[in-house]
Amino acid sequence: MSKPLGSVRVVGGNLRGTKIPVEHAIGLRPTSDRVKETLFNWLSLNIEGARCLDLFAGTGALGIESLSRGASTVTFVEKNQVLGSAISASLTSLGISNAKVYLQDSIKYIESCDTQFDIIFLDPPFKSDLLLSSLELIAERNLRPNGLVYVEFLKNDVKLPKEWQKLKAGSTKRMEYSLLTKG
């Protein structure tokens, strides 16, 4: 494994303050601590016991943060072998056993997955159609009734489909993030 570029921090829960190594990968954009804190404040009443899916997992920080805050299970899906292996290594070093990492294409995973999740994290590469195609597939089969989907995308780059209702939204200089439910 290559030398990590740095780390991201778990901002809450029983792993608070733990640093997760960040490997180099083109287009990787770890979610900032400020955005994670906002997101998990939004999810505070829903995370305990939740079955989560971290699609396009990258560093795995959102899924690990979920586990730290009481999620029952997290499924990580990451196509980049270096990043997926780093997530597996982080889970092992933290002694986390209620998680599974799939090293495969995220779209192919959700096309073949019959599991339904309470919370799904969607943070695909910017400037791709992966967010919209993922939302379409998830709406059909992978989200439990009243389930929540967190999305990140470039400002003014994505028009969310009408069947998704924004429950919460925020933005940074460069991107927007929202918590959605199927309307």
C-alpha positions as CSV (number, residue, x, y, z in Angstrom):
1,M,0.0,0.0,0.0
2,S,1.3,3.5,-0.8
3,K,2.0,6.1,1.8
4,P,-1.2,8.0,2.8
5,L,-1.5,11.6,1.8
6,G,-2.9,12.6,5.2
7,S,-6.0,11.7,7.2
8,V,-9.6,12.6,7.9
9,R,-10.9,12.8,11.4
10,V,-14.0,11.1,13.0
11,V,-15.9,14.1,14.4
12,G,-18.3,12.3,16.8
13,G,-19.4,9.1,18.6
14,N,-17.2,6.5,20.3
15,L,-14.4,6.9,17.7
16,R,-14.3,10.7,18.0
17,G,-10.9,12.1,17.2
18,T,-9.7,8.9,15.4
19,K,-7.8,9.7,12.2
20,I,-8.5,7.7,9.1
21,P,-5.6,7.6,6.5
22,V,-6.3,9.1,3.1
23,E,-4.7,7.5,0.1
24,H,-4.0,9.4,-3.1
25,A,-6.7,9.0,-5.9
26,I,-7.6,11.4,-8.7
27,G,-10.8,13.2,-7.9
28,L,-11.0,12.1,-4.3
29,R,-12.6,14.8,-2.2
30,P,-12.9,13.9,1.5
31,T,-16.0,15.5,3.1
32,S,-14.8,18.3,5.4
33,D,-15.2,18.1,9.2
34,R,-17.7,21.0,9.1
35,V,-19.9,19.3,6.5
36,K,-19.7,16.0,8.4
37,E,-20.7,17.6,11.6
38,T,-23.7,19.3,9.9
39,L,-24.7,16.0,8.2
40,F,-24.6,14.0,11.4
41,N,-26.5,16.6,13.3
42,W,-29.2,16.2,10.7
43,L,-29.0,12.4,11.1
44,S,-28.8,12.4,14.9
45,L,-32.3,10.9,15.4
46,N,-31.9,8.3,12.6
47,I,-28.4,6.9,12.9
48,E,-28.7,4.7,15.9
49,G,-29.3,1.1,14.7
50,A,-29.4,2.2,11.0
51,R,-28.3,0.0,8.1
52,C,-26.1,2.3,6.0
53,L,-24.6,2.2,2.5
54,D,-21.5,4.3,1.7
55,L,-21.6,4.2,-2.1
56,F,-18.6,5.7,-3.9
57,A,-17.0,5.3,-0.4
58,G,-13.6,7.0,-1.2
59,T,-12.0,7.3,2.3
60,G,-14.9,5.5,4.0
61,A,-15.2,8.5,6.4
62,L,-19.0,8.8,6.2
63,G,-19.5,5.1,6.8
64,I,-17.0,5.0,9.7
65,E,-18.6,8.1,11.2
66,S,-21.9,6.3,11.0
67,L,-20.5,3.3,12.9
68,S,-18.9,5.6,15.4
69,R,-22.4,7.1,16.1
70,G,-24.3,3.8,16.5
71,A,-25.2,2.5,13.0
72,S,-25.8,-1.2,13.1
73,T,-24.0,-2.0,9.8
74,V,-22.3,-0.2,7.0
75,T,-21.7,-1.5,3.5
76,F,-18.9,0.3,1.7
77,V,-18.7,0.2,-2.1
78,E,-15.5,1.5,-3.8
79,K,-14.2,0.7,-7.2
80,N,-10.7,2.0,-6.7
81,Q,-8.7,-0.9,-5.3
82,V,-6.3,1.3,-3.4
83,L,-9.1,3.2,-1.7
84,G,-11.1,0.1,-1.0
85,S,-8.1,-1.7,0.5
86,A,-7.5,1.3,2.7
87,I,-11.1,1.3,4.0
88,S,-10.7,-2.5,4.8
89,A,-7.4,-1.7,6.6
90,S,-9.0,1.1,8.6
91,L,-11.9,-1.1,9.7
92,T,-9.5,-3.9,10.8
93,S,-7.3,-1.5,12.7
94,L,-10.3,0.0,14.5
95,G,-11.7,-3.5,15.3
96,I,-14.9,-2.9,13.4
97,S,-16.6,-6.1,12.4
98,N,-20.2,-4.9,11.5
99,A,-19.1,-3.6,8.1
100,K,-18.4,-5.0,4.7
101,V,-16.3,-3.6,1.8
102,Y,-17.1,-4.3,-1.8
103,L,-14.4,-3.6,-4.3
104,Q,-16.6,-3.0,-7.3
105,D,-18.3,-0.5,-9.5
106,S,-21.1,1.3,-7.5
107,I,-23.7,1.2,-10.2
108,K,-23.2,-2.5,-10.8
109,Y,-23.4,-3.1,-7.0
110,I,-26.8,-1.4,-6.6
111,E,-28.1,-3.0,-9.8
112,S,-27.5,-6.4,-8.3
113,C,-28.1,-5.6,-4.6
114,D,-31.5,-6.5,-3.1
115,T,-30.7,-5.1,0.3
116,Q,-32.6,-2.1,1.5
117,F,-30.9,0.5,3.6
118,D,-32.0,3.2,6.1
119,I,-29.4,5.7,5.1
120,I,-27.4,5.9,1.9
121,F,-24.4,8.2,1.3
122,L,-23.9,9.3,-2.3
123,D,-20.8,11.3,-3.1
124,P,-19.8,10.2,-6.6
125,P,-17.1,11.9,-8.7
126,F,-18.2,15.4,-9.7
127,K,-18.9,16.1,-13.4
128,S,-20.4,12.7,-14.0
129,D,-23.9,11.4,-14.4
130,L,-23.4,8.9,-11.5
131,L,-25.4,10.8,-8.9
132,L,-28.6,10.9,-11.0
133,S,-28.3,7.3,-12.2
134,S,-27.6,6.2,-8.7
135,L,-30.6,8.0,-7.3
136,E,-32.8,6.4,-10.0
137,L,-31.7,2.9,-9.1
138,I,-31.8,3.4,-5.4
139,A,-35.4,4.7,-5.6
140,E,-36.4,1.5,-7.3
141,R,-34.8,-1.0,-4.9
142,N,-32.3,0.0,-2.2
143,L,-34.0,2.5,0.1
144,R,-36.3,1.4,2.9
145,P,-39.6,3.3,3.3
146,N,-38.8,6.7,5.0
147,G,-35.1,6.1,4.2
148,L,-32.6,9.0,3.8
149,V,-30.1,9.7,1.1
150,Y,-27.2,12.2,1.5
151,V,-25.8,13.7,-1.7
152,E,-22.9,16.0,-2.5
153,F,-22.5,17.7,-5.9
154,L,-21.0,20.7,-7.6
155,K,-23.0,23.9,-7.2
156,N,-25.4,24.5,-10.0
157,D,-24.4,21.2,-11.7
158,V,-27.2,18.9,-10.8
159,K,-31.0,19.3,-10.9
160,L,-32.4,16.7,-8.5
161,P,-35.3,14.5,-9.8
162,K,-38.8,15.6,-8.7
163,E,-39.5,12.4,-6.8
164,W,-36.8,13.3,-4.3
165,Q,-37.7,15.7,-1.5
166,K,-35.0,17.8,0.1
167,L,-35.3,17.6,3.9
168,K,-32.1,19.7,4.6
169,A,-29.5,21.4,2.4
170,G,-26.3,23.3,2.8
171,S,-23.4,24.5,0.7
172,T,-19.8,25.5,0.6
173,K,-18.1,27.8,-1.9
174,R,-17.8,24.9,-4.4
175,M,-20.5,22.3,-3.6
176,E,-24.0,21.6,-2.4
177,Y,-25.1,18.9,0.0
178,S,-28.5,17.7,0.8
179,L,-30.4,15.1,2.8
180,L,-33.2,13.6,0.7
181,T,-36.1,11.3,1.1
182,K,-38.3,9.8,-1.6
183,G,-41.3,12.1,-1.9
